Structures are given as C-alpha cells and as structure tokens.
Amino acid sequence: MANTSSMTRAEEIYQRLRADILNGRHEPGSRLRVEALKEKYGASSGVLREALPRLVGQGLATFAPQQGFRVVTVSPERLEELTEARVFIETHLVRESVTAGTIEWESDLLAAHHHLARVPFFGDAGEINERWLHAHARFHRVLLEGCSNRQLRDIATQLREAAEVYRCWARTPTEHSNRDIAAEHKTICDRAIERDVPGVVEALSRHINITTHLLLDEYGRHEEESKQDRGPSSP
C-alpha cells in the first residue's frame, strides 16, 4: 500500500499534468513519456505511474500496450459527441438539482459563482488562468450537486474535463473575447436560485453549445491557416 506522502505527491503531479494538458502545454496526441516527465516534474516513476492512469480515467489521456500514455487526440467529431453527451446528462442533472437542492446547496452555488466572477479569465502570460479553470469547474460541479446521484455527477465531471482540453486548440483563448461568459454564468446561477427549471436547462444547454461552436470555428480557422502555410499540394 502506498504511503501518505507518496499519495500526496501523486496528487500534486496529477494536478500539474492536468493543468498543463488543459492549457495546451502538452500537445493533443503527444506522448507522455515517463522518463521525460520524471525530469520535467521532478517525480519518480512510481509517482508518475499513479498519476497517469488518473488522466486516462478523466478522459485527458489514453494508454495502449507497447505505446504508453498519450494526451487525448482532438477532433471536431469527438468534440461534437462530447457536447451532445454533456447536454444530455447535465440538463438531466440540473433539473434534479434545482428541484431537490437545499438552502445549503443554494449557499454553496452562490459562493461558487461569486468566486468565479472575481477570478480573471486570463493569466499573467495571456493564457487561460488556472485559477479560473478551477473556479469554473467548481461552479459547474456545485450546480449539479443538488442531485443525489453521485454516479451521474461523476460522469458529468469526466465529460466536462474531457471537453476542456479542446480549449488548447486556440493558441490564444479567443473564445472568451467573442462572448460574455460572465453573463452566461450569472444567468445559469440566477435561474437555478429562482428554481426556474426550464430557464436553467435552456441557459446551461446554450452555454455548453456556444463553447463548442466557437471552438469549432477556431479550429476551422487554424486548419485553413495551416493549409495556406503548406501551400498548394503537388499534382
């Protein structure tokens, strides 16, 4: 059995790897070689072999025998599938959550939204702020915690984290500048607190879908720019 310090170290390395994947510092489809990661993160092989399978479980990495671990490969088709699954599951959960949520749940949701609204989206280096990513994940997690079905909530979290990696398609987070994401979160929170089930379902579904549409547009622009950089193909 792993000791407490080993487990704590594995958690730390897992969080650092997760943040680096979500911010695009490990490219989609790239190998996660244990030897290279040992040097980069200053971690032992044992700690990495505890952390890496968790990335697989969260949909952020894959594993294949003889090939090892890789960052999950991104594609428009997979993003669309993730989006459809998220809307299906999260709208079901938010119905249950808003219907059954307690006063304590309301307080937790208001606190999570207040925190998210106060954290800047951009970090000092112009990339997505990791503190915002954590606050954003917490808001969406708390939103669904009024539902008692933990298994479904865990599935929703896994799908949401798998979808987050697609933000690294944009080398700069332009999808934030093309929308009022703070207003979207406020609308979701307000509808939930008002116990407006149809309203919160509509707001959450729109929130998930607009992210996908903007990221697909950004991906299309990157693909077109790449084709232009390569020039016309030879006959």
C-alpha positions as CSV (number, residue, x, y, z in Angstrom):
1,M,0.0,0.0,0.0
2,A,1.3,3.4,-1.0
3,N,2.2,5.7,2.0
4,T,0.6,9.1,2.6
5,S,3.5,11.2,1.3
6,S,3.6,9.1,-1.9
7,M,-0.2,9.6,-2.4
8,T,0.2,13.4,-1.7
9,R,3.0,13.6,-4.3
10,A,1.0,11.7,-6.8
11,E,-1.9,14.1,-6.4
12,E,0.4,17.1,-6.8
13,I,1.9,15.7,-10.0
14,Y,-1.6,14.7,-11.3
15,Q,-2.8,18.3,-10.8
16,R,0.2,19.7,-12.6
17,L,-0.1,17.3,-15.5
18,R,-3.8,18.0,-15.8
19,A,-3.3,21.8,-15.8
20,D,-0.5,21.5,-18.4
21,I,-2.8,19.4,-20.7
22,L,-5.7,21.8,-20.3
23,N,-3.6,24.8,-21.1
24,G,-2.0,23.1,-24.1
25,R,1.5,22.7,-22.8
26,H,1.3,19.1,-23.8
27,E,0.0,18.9,-27.4
28,P,-3.0,16.8,-28.2
29,G,-1.8,13.3,-29.3
30,S,1.7,13.8,-27.9
31,R,3.5,11.0,-25.9
32,L,3.6,11.3,-22.2
33,R,7.0,9.5,-21.7
34,V,7.7,8.6,-18.2
35,E,11.5,9.3,-18.5
36,A,10.8,12.8,-19.9
37,L,8.1,13.5,-17.3
38,K,10.5,12.5,-14.5
39,E,12.9,15.2,-15.5
40,K,10.2,17.8,-16.2
41,Y,8.3,17.4,-13.0
42,G,11.0,16.0,-10.7
43,A,8.9,13.0,-9.9
44,S,9.7,9.3,-9.5
45,S,8.5,6.6,-11.9
46,G,6.2,5.2,-9.2
47,V,4.5,8.6,-8.6
48,L,4.0,9.1,-12.3
49,R,2.5,5.6,-12.7
50,E,0.0,6.6,-10.0
51,A,-0.9,9.9,-11.6
52,L,-1.0,9.0,-15.3
53,P,-3.9,6.4,-15.1
54,R,-6.0,9.1,-13.4
55,L,-5.6,11.3,-16.6
56,V,-6.9,8.3,-18.6
57,G,-9.8,7.9,-16.2
58,Q,-10.7,11.6,-16.7
59,G,-10.5,11.4,-20.5
60,L,-7.5,13.6,-20.8
61,A,-5.1,10.8,-21.9
62,T,-5.1,7.4,-23.5
63,F,-3.0,4.2,-22.9
64,A,-2.1,1.4,-25.2
65,P,0.3,-1.5,-24.6
66,Q,3.8,-1.0,-26.2
67,Q,2.9,2.6,-26.8
68,G,2.4,4.0,-23.4
69,F,0.4,7.1,-22.4
70,R,-0.6,9.9,-24.8
71,V,-2.6,13.1,-24.5
72,V,-6.0,12.5,-25.9
73,T,-6.3,13.3,-29.6
74,V,-8.7,16.0,-30.5
75,S,-11.1,16.1,-33.4
76,P,-14.3,18.1,-34.4
77,E,-16.3,14.8,-34.4
78,R,-15.2,13.9,-30.8
79,L,-15.9,17.4,-29.5
80,E,-19.4,17.2,-31.0
81,E,-20.0,13.8,-29.4
82,L,-18.8,15.1,-26.0
83,T,-21.0,18.1,-26.4
84,E,-24.1,16.0,-27.1
85,A,-23.3,13.8,-24.2
86,R,-22.7,16.7,-21.8
87,V,-26.0,18.4,-22.8
88,F,-27.9,15.2,-22.4
89,I,-26.5,14.4,-18.9
90,E,-26.0,17.8,-17.4
91,T,-29.5,19.1,-18.3
92,H,-31.0,16.0,-16.7
93,L,-28.8,16.5,-13.6
94,V,-29.6,20.2,-13.3
95,R,-33.3,19.5,-13.4
96,E,-32.9,17.2,-10.4
97,S,-30.5,19.5,-8.7
98,V,-32.7,22.6,-9.0
99,T,-35.8,20.6,-7.9
100,A,-34.2,18.9,-4.9
101,G,-31.4,21.3,-3.9
102,T,-31.4,22.5,-0.3
103,I,-30.8,26.0,1.1
104,E,-27.2,24.8,1.8
105,W,-26.9,24.0,-1.9
106,E,-28.1,27.5,-2.8
107,S,-25.5,29.0,-0.5
108,D,-22.7,26.8,-2.0
109,L,-23.8,27.8,-5.5
110,L,-23.9,31.5,-4.8
111,A,-20.4,31.2,-3.2
112,A,-19.0,29.3,-6.2
113,H,-20.5,31.8,-8.6
114,H,-19.1,34.8,-6.6
115,H,-15.7,33.2,-6.6
116,L,-15.8,32.5,-10.3
117,A,-16.9,36.1,-11.1
118,R,-14.0,37.5,-9.2
119,V,-11.2,35.4,-10.9
120,P,-9.8,36.8,-14.1
121,F,-10.0,34.5,-17.2
122,F,-6.6,35.5,-18.4
123,G,-3.3,34.7,-16.6
124,D,-0.3,36.9,-16.5
125,A,1.2,35.3,-19.6
126,G,-2.0,35.7,-21.6
127,E,-3.1,32.1,-21.3
128,I,-6.2,30.7,-19.6
129,N,-5.8,31.4,-15.9
130,E,-5.5,28.1,-14.0
131,R,-7.3,29.6,-11.0
132,W,-10.2,30.4,-13.4
133,L,-10.2,26.8,-14.6
134,H,-10.5,25.6,-11.0
135,A,-13.3,28.1,-10.2
136,H,-15.1,27.3,-13.4
137,A,-15.0,23.6,-12.7
138,R,-16.2,24.2,-9.1
139,F,-19.2,26.3,-10.2
140,H,-20.4,23.6,-12.7
141,R,-19.8,20.9,-10.1
142,V,-21.7,22.7,-7.4
143,L,-24.6,23.5,-9.8
144,L,-25.3,19.8,-10.1
145,E,-24.7,18.8,-6.5
146,G,-28.4,19.3,-5.6
147,C,-28.9,15.9,-7.4
148,S,-28.2,13.0,-5.1
149,N,-27.0,10.6,-7.9
150,R,-23.2,10.7,-7.4
151,Q,-22.6,8.3,-10.3
152,L,-24.2,10.6,-12.8
153,R,-22.4,13.6,-11.3
154,D,-19.1,11.8,-11.7
155,I,-19.9,11.1,-15.3
156,A,-20.8,14.7,-15.9
157,T,-17.4,15.8,-14.4
158,Q,-15.5,13.4,-16.5
159,L,-17.2,14.6,-19.7
160,R,-16.7,18.2,-18.8
161,E,-13.0,17.7,-18.1
162,A,-12.5,15.8,-21.4
163,A,-14.1,18.7,-23.2
164,E,-11.9,21.3,-21.5
165,V,-8.8,20.0,-23.4
166,Y,-10.3,21.4,-26.6
167,R,-9.6,24.9,-25.4
168,C,-5.9,24.3,-26.3
169,W,-7.0,24.3,-30.0
170,A,-6.8,28.1,-29.7
171,R,-3.3,29.2,-29.1
172,T,-4.8,32.3,-27.5
173,P,-8.2,32.0,-25.7
174,T,-10.2,34.0,-28.3
175,E,-13.4,32.2,-27.5
176,H,-13.7,34.2,-24.3
177,S,-13.4,37.5,-26.2
178,N,-16.3,36.6,-28.5
179,R,-18.9,36.2,-25.8
180,D,-20.0,37.4,-22.4
181,I,-19.2,34.3,-20.4
182,A,-19.6,36.0,-17.1
183,A,-23.2,36.9,-18.1
184,E,-23.9,33.3,-19.1
185,H,-22.7,32.0,-15.7
186,K,-24.8,34.7,-13.9
187,T,-27.9,33.7,-15.9
188,I,-27.4,30.0,-15.0
189,C,-26.9,30.8,-11.3
190,D,-29.9,33.2,-11.2
191,R,-32.2,30.7,-12.9
192,A,-31.1,27.9,-10.5
193,I,-31.6,30.0,-7.4
194,E,-35.1,31.0,-8.7
195,R,-35.9,27.3,-9.2
196,D,-36.7,28.1,-12.8
197,V,-36.2,24.6,-14.2
198,P,-36.9,25.3,-17.9
199,G,-34.9,28.5,-17.7
200,V,-31.8,26.9,-16.2
201,V,-32.0,24.0,-18.6
202,E,-32.1,26.4,-21.6
203,A,-29.3,28.6,-20.2
204,L,-27.0,25.6,-19.4
205,S,-27.6,24.0,-22.8
206,R,-26.9,27.2,-24.6
207,H,-23.7,27.8,-22.5
208,I,-22.3,24.3,-23.4
209,N,-23.2,24.6,-27.1
210,I,-21.8,28.1,-27.7
211,T,-18.4,27.0,-26.3
212,T,-18.4,24.1,-28.8
213,H,-19.5,26.3,-31.7
214,L,-16.7,28.9,-31.0
215,L,-14.0,26.3,-30.6
216,L,-15.1,24.6,-33.8
217,D,-14.9,27.9,-35.6
218,E,-11.4,28.5,-34.1
219,Y,-10.3,25.0,-35.2
220,G,-11.5,25.6,-38.7
221,R,-9.5,28.9,-38.9
222,H,-6.4,27.1,-37.7
223,E,-6.9,24.3,-40.3
224,E,-7.3,26.9,-43.1
225,E,-4.2,28.8,-42.0
226,S,-2.2,25.5,-41.9
227,K,-3.3,24.7,-45.4
228,Q,-2.3,28.1,-46.6
229,D,1.1,27.8,-44.9
230,R,1.7,24.5,-46.6
231,G,0.8,25.9,-50.0
232,P,-0.8,24.1,-52.9
233,S,-0.2,20.4,-53.0
234,S,1.8,18.9,-55.8
235,P,-0.2,17.3,-58.7
